[in-house]
Amino acid sequence: MTSRERWTVYPLLFLAIGLAVRAVTIPEERFAAAQVGDLETARLTCREIVVQAEDGTVLIHMGRVINAGGGRIEIKDDKGIDSIAIGTRPDDRSGAVECYDAEGRPAACR
């Protein structure tokens, strides 16, 4: 191997080893949560969206919420109690709008 080949091969070898070690030593969870102030995109693909208040109370939950049913959007009040739900139920494929009273019990929609 010539000197010129060594100057090409060895740096690439060390780079490959370094990247392999980095992938093993840094847990994947560190990269999973990204904090972004503003996000503008033409399309967003994800499994779930959760909107929380400053204290961590869930205000809106979008995704597969009830027992692996279809898509569902749950809107909650400032205490985290269900107010309105839109989506499908796991036992019935039809869509529905569900309303809840102040205690989170199902109620008639007004």
Biotite code that builds the C-alpha atoms (Angstrom):
import biotite.structure as struc

atoms = struc.array([
    struc.Atom([0.000, 0.000, 0.000], chain_id="A", res_id=1, res_name="MET", atom_name="CA", element="C"),
    struc.Atom([1.422, 3.347, -0.980], chain_id="A", res_id=2, res_name="THR", atom_name="CA", element="C"),
    struc.Atom([1.566, 6.380, 1.252], chain_id="A", res_id=3, res_name="SER", atom_name="CA", element="C"),
    struc.Atom([-1.128, 8.072, -0.802], chain_id="A", res_id=4, res_name="ARG", atom_name="CA", element="C"),
    struc.Atom([-3.479, 5.106, -0.369], chain_id="A", res_id=5, res_name="GLU", atom_name="CA", element="C"),
    struc.Atom([-2.862, 5.129, 3.399], chain_id="A", res_id=6, res_name="ARG", atom_name="CA", element="C"),
    struc.Atom([-3.826, 8.824, 3.583], chain_id="A", res_id=7, res_name="TRP", atom_name="CA", element="C"),
    struc.Atom([-7.148, 7.864, 1.965], chain_id="A", res_id=8, res_name="THR", atom_name="CA", element="C"),
    struc.Atom([-7.969, 4.537, 3.616], chain_id="A", res_id=9, res_name="VAL", atom_name="CA", element="C"),
    struc.Atom([-7.031, 5.147, 7.266], chain_id="A", res_id=10, res_name="TYR", atom_name="CA", element="C"),
    struc.Atom([-9.052, 8.353, 7.797], chain_id="A", res_id=11, res_name="PRO", atom_name="CA", element="C"),
    struc.Atom([-12.091, 6.633, 6.278], chain_id="A", res_id=12, res_name="LEU", atom_name="CA", element="C"),
    struc.Atom([-11.521, 3.605, 8.503], chain_id="A", res_id=13, res_name="LEU", atom_name="CA", element="C"),
    struc.Atom([-11.374, 5.749, 11.652], chain_id="A", res_id=14, res_name="PHE", atom_name="CA", element="C"),
    struc.Atom([-14.465, 7.667, 10.555], chain_id="A", res_id=15, res_name="LEU", atom_name="CA", element="C"),
    struc.Atom([-16.417, 4.439, 10.074], chain_id="A", res_id=16, res_name="ALA", atom_name="CA", element="C"),
    struc.Atom([-15.308, 3.073, 13.458], chain_id="A", res_id=17, res_name="ILE", atom_name="CA", element="C"),
    struc.Atom([-16.165, 6.378, 15.158], chain_id="A", res_id=18, res_name="GLY", atom_name="CA", element="C"),
    struc.Atom([-19.658, 6.458, 13.659], chain_id="A", res_id=19, res_name="LEU", atom_name="CA", element="C"),
    struc.Atom([-20.280, 2.840, 14.650], chain_id="A", res_id=20, res_name="ALA", atom_name="CA", element="C"),
    struc.Atom([-19.176, 3.476, 18.250], chain_id="A", res_id=21, res_name="VAL", atom_name="CA", element="C"),
    struc.Atom([-21.253, 6.664, 18.431], chain_id="A", res_id=22, res_name="ARG", atom_name="CA", element="C"),
    struc.Atom([-24.386, 4.794, 17.372], chain_id="A", res_id=23, res_name="ALA", atom_name="CA", element="C"),
    struc.Atom([-23.846, 2.252, 20.153], chain_id="A", res_id=24, res_name="VAL", atom_name="CA", element="C"),
    struc.Atom([-22.888, 4.648, 22.956], chain_id="A", res_id=25, res_name="THR", atom_name="CA", element="C"),
    struc.Atom([-25.507, 7.382, 22.413], chain_id="A", res_id=26, res_name="ILE", atom_name="CA", element="C"),
    struc.Atom([-29.042, 6.139, 23.140], chain_id="A", res_id=27, res_name="PRO", atom_name="CA", element="C"),
    struc.Atom([-31.648, 6.663, 20.435], chain_id="A", res_id=28, res_name="GLU", atom_name="CA", element="C"),
    struc.Atom([-34.032, 8.378, 22.889], chain_id="A", res_id=29, res_name="GLU", atom_name="CA", element="C"),
    struc.Atom([-31.721, 11.386, 22.910], chain_id="A", res_id=30, res_name="ARG", atom_name="CA", element="C"),
    struc.Atom([-32.517, 12.048, 19.273], chain_id="A", res_id=31, res_name="PHE", atom_name="CA", element="C"),
    struc.Atom([-36.237, 11.193, 19.529], chain_id="A", res_id=32, res_name="ALA", atom_name="CA", element="C"),
    struc.Atom([-37.372, 14.434, 21.185], chain_id="A", res_id=33, res_name="ALA", atom_name="CA", element="C"),
    struc.Atom([-36.610, 17.609, 19.301], chain_id="A", res_id=34, res_name="ALA", atom_name="CA", element="C"),
    struc.Atom([-37.771, 20.940, 20.651], chain_id="A", res_id=35, res_name="GLN", atom_name="CA", element="C"),
    struc.Atom([-38.760, 23.383, 17.943], chain_id="A", res_id=36, res_name="VAL", atom_name="CA", element="C"),
    struc.Atom([-40.272, 26.827, 18.445], chain_id="A", res_id=37, res_name="GLY", atom_name="CA", element="C"),
    struc.Atom([-42.036, 27.074, 15.074], chain_id="A", res_id=38, res_name="ASP", atom_name="CA", element="C"),
    struc.Atom([-42.467, 24.432, 12.431], chain_id="A", res_id=39, res_name="LEU", atom_name="CA", element="C"),
    struc.Atom([-43.751, 25.012, 8.924], chain_id="A", res_id=40, res_name="GLU", atom_name="CA", element="C"),
    struc.Atom([-44.192, 22.077, 6.593], chain_id="A", res_id=41, res_name="THR", atom_name="CA", element="C"),
    struc.Atom([-46.334, 21.044, 3.662], chain_id="A", res_id=42, res_name="ALA", atom_name="CA", element="C"),
    struc.Atom([-46.979, 17.581, 5.092], chain_id="A", res_id=43, res_name="ARG", atom_name="CA", element="C"),
    struc.Atom([-46.527, 15.990, 8.507], chain_id="A", res_id=44, res_name="LEU", atom_name="CA", element="C"),
    struc.Atom([-46.694, 12.231, 8.989], chain_id="A", res_id=45, res_name="THR", atom_name="CA", element="C"),
    struc.Atom([-46.800, 10.874, 12.520], chain_id="A", res_id=46, res_name="CYS", atom_name="CA", element="C"),
    struc.Atom([-48.636, 8.349, 14.687], chain_id="A", res_id=47, res_name="ARG", atom_name="CA", element="C"),
    struc.Atom([-49.867, 10.687, 17.381], chain_id="A", res_id=48, res_name="GLU", atom_name="CA", element="C"),
    struc.Atom([-50.111, 14.378, 18.265], chain_id="A", res_id=49, res_name="ILE", atom_name="CA", element="C"),
    struc.Atom([-50.445, 15.515, 21.874], chain_id="A", res_id=50, res_name="VAL", atom_name="CA", element="C"),
    struc.Atom([-50.950, 19.182, 22.800], chain_id="A", res_id=51, res_name="VAL", atom_name="CA", element="C"),
    struc.Atom([-50.082, 19.953, 26.421], chain_id="A", res_id=52, res_name="GLN", atom_name="CA", element="C"),
    struc.Atom([-50.447, 23.010, 28.632], chain_id="A", res_id=53, res_name="ALA", atom_name="CA", element="C"),
    struc.Atom([-47.415, 24.455, 30.424], chain_id="A", res_id=54, res_name="GLU", atom_name="CA", element="C"),
    struc.Atom([-48.135, 22.256, 33.471], chain_id="A", res_id=55, res_name="ASP", atom_name="CA", element="C"),
    struc.Atom([-48.242, 19.052, 31.370], chain_id="A", res_id=56, res_name="GLY", atom_name="CA", element="C"),
    struc.Atom([-52.040, 18.703, 31.247], chain_id="A", res_id=57, res_name="THR", atom_name="CA", element="C"),
    struc.Atom([-53.127, 17.089, 27.977], chain_id="A", res_id=58, res_name="VAL", atom_name="CA", element="C"),
    struc.Atom([-55.465, 19.457, 26.112], chain_id="A", res_id=59, res_name="LEU", atom_name="CA", element="C"),
    struc.Atom([-55.757, 17.742, 22.707], chain_id="A", res_id=60, res_name="ILE", atom_name="CA", element="C"),
    struc.Atom([-54.901, 14.161, 21.823], chain_id="A", res_id=61, res_name="HIS", atom_name="CA", element="C"),
    struc.Atom([-54.995, 13.019, 18.192], chain_id="A", res_id=62, res_name="MET", atom_name="CA", element="C"),
    struc.Atom([-54.253, 9.479, 17.137], chain_id="A", res_id=63, res_name="GLY", atom_name="CA", element="C"),
    struc.Atom([-55.405, 5.963, 17.872], chain_id="A", res_id=64, res_name="ARG", atom_name="CA", element="C"),
    struc.Atom([-56.686, 6.694, 21.343], chain_id="A", res_id=65, res_name="VAL", atom_name="CA", element="C"),
    struc.Atom([-59.153, 3.992, 22.455], chain_id="A", res_id=66, res_name="ILE", atom_name="CA", element="C"),
    struc.Atom([-58.190, 0.288, 22.472], chain_id="A", res_id=67, res_name="ASN", atom_name="CA", element="C"),
    struc.Atom([-56.564, 0.220, 19.019], chain_id="A", res_id=68, res_name="ALA", atom_name="CA", element="C"),
    struc.Atom([-59.618, 1.739, 17.362], chain_id="A", res_id=69, res_name="GLY", atom_name="CA", element="C"),
    struc.Atom([-59.489, 4.025, 14.355], chain_id="A", res_id=70, res_name="GLY", atom_name="CA", element="C"),
    struc.Atom([-58.392, 7.652, 14.284], chain_id="A", res_id=71, res_name="GLY", atom_name="CA", element="C"),
    struc.Atom([-59.717, 9.891, 17.045], chain_id="A", res_id=72, res_name="ARG", atom_name="CA", element="C"),
    struc.Atom([-59.368, 13.471, 18.260], chain_id="A", res_id=73, res_name="ILE", atom_name="CA", element="C"),
    struc.Atom([-60.023, 14.152, 21.943], chain_id="A", res_id=74, res_name="GLU", atom_name="CA", element="C"),
    struc.Atom([-60.347, 17.751, 23.125], chain_id="A", res_id=75, res_name="ILE", atom_name="CA", element="C"),
    struc.Atom([-60.061, 18.268, 26.880], chain_id="A", res_id=76, res_name="LYS", atom_name="CA", element="C"),
    struc.Atom([-60.650, 21.191, 29.232], chain_id="A", res_id=77, res_name="ASP", atom_name="CA", element="C"),
    struc.Atom([-57.954, 22.962, 31.251], chain_id="A", res_id=78, res_name="ASP", atom_name="CA", element="C"),
    struc.Atom([-58.059, 20.194, 33.892], chain_id="A", res_id=79, res_name="LYS", atom_name="CA", element="C"),
    struc.Atom([-57.498, 17.397, 31.351], chain_id="A", res_id=80, res_name="GLY", atom_name="CA", element="C"),
    struc.Atom([-61.114, 16.133, 31.472], chain_id="A", res_id=81, res_name="ILE", atom_name="CA", element="C"),
    struc.Atom([-62.695, 15.052, 28.164], chain_id="A", res_id=82, res_name="ASP", atom_name="CA", element="C"),
    struc.Atom([-64.980, 17.678, 26.580], chain_id="A", res_id=83, res_name="SER", atom_name="CA", element="C"),
    struc.Atom([-65.451, 16.533, 22.970], chain_id="A", res_id=84, res_name="ILE", atom_name="CA", element="C"),
    struc.Atom([-64.265, 13.498, 21.012], chain_id="A", res_id=85, res_name="ALA", atom_name="CA", element="C"),
    struc.Atom([-64.448, 13.006, 17.251], chain_id="A", res_id=86, res_name="ILE", atom_name="CA", element="C"),
    struc.Atom([-63.581, 9.720, 15.584], chain_id="A", res_id=87, res_name="GLY", atom_name="CA", element="C"),
    struc.Atom([-64.325, 6.022, 15.482], chain_id="A", res_id=88, res_name="THR", atom_name="CA", element="C"),
    struc.Atom([-64.780, 3.441, 18.211], chain_id="A", res_id=89, res_name="ARG", atom_name="CA", element="C"),
    struc.Atom([-62.989, 0.074, 18.226], chain_id="A", res_id=90, res_name="PRO", atom_name="CA", element="C"),
    struc.Atom([-66.270, -1.879, 18.302], chain_id="A", res_id=91, res_name="ASP", atom_name="CA", element="C"),
    struc.Atom([-67.983, 0.133, 15.540], chain_id="A", res_id=92, res_name="ASP", atom_name="CA", element="C"),
    struc.Atom([-66.406, 1.480, 12.354], chain_id="A", res_id=93, res_name="ARG", atom_name="CA", element="C"),
    struc.Atom([-68.825, 4.384, 12.030], chain_id="A", res_id=94, res_name="SER", atom_name="CA", element="C"),
    struc.Atom([-67.690, 7.896, 12.897], chain_id="A", res_id=95, res_name="GLY", atom_name="CA", element="C"),
    struc.Atom([-69.180, 9.808, 15.790], chain_id="A", res_id=96, res_name="ALA", atom_name="CA", element="C"),
    struc.Atom([-68.999, 13.052, 17.721], chain_id="A", res_id=97, res_name="VAL", atom_name="CA", element="C"),
    struc.Atom([-69.133, 12.500, 21.472], chain_id="A", res_id=98, res_name="GLU", atom_name="CA", element="C"),
    struc.Atom([-69.727, 15.192, 24.087], chain_id="A", res_id=99, res_name="CYS", atom_name="CA", element="C"),
    struc.Atom([-68.957, 14.982, 27.799], chain_id="A", res_id=100, res_name="TYR", atom_name="CA", element="C"),
    struc.Atom([-70.261, 16.828, 30.873], chain_id="A", res_id=101, res_name="ASP", atom_name="CA", element="C"),
    struc.Atom([-68.097, 18.735, 33.392], chain_id="A", res_id=102, res_name="ALA", atom_name="CA", element="C"),
    struc.Atom([-67.069, 15.475, 35.134], chain_id="A", res_id=103, res_name="GLU", atom_name="CA", element="C"),
    struc.Atom([-66.043, 13.740, 31.899], chain_id="A", res_id=104, res_name="GLY", atom_name="CA", element="C"),
    struc.Atom([-69.110, 11.493, 31.605], chain_id="A", res_id=105, res_name="ARG", atom_name="CA", element="C"),
    struc.Atom([-70.773, 11.012, 28.194], chain_id="A", res_id=106, res_name="PRO", atom_name="CA", element="C"),
    struc.Atom([-73.550, 13.555, 27.640], chain_id="A", res_id=107, res_name="ALA", atom_name="CA", element="C"),
    struc.Atom([-75.807, 14.756, 24.827], chain_id="A", res_id=108, res_name="ALA", atom_name="CA", element="C"),
    struc.Atom([-74.182, 17.248, 22.452], chain_id="A", res_id=109, res_name="CYS", atom_name="CA", element="C"),
    struc.Atom([-75.817, 20.673, 22.392], chain_id="A", res_id=110, res_name="ARG", atom_name="CA", element="C"),
])
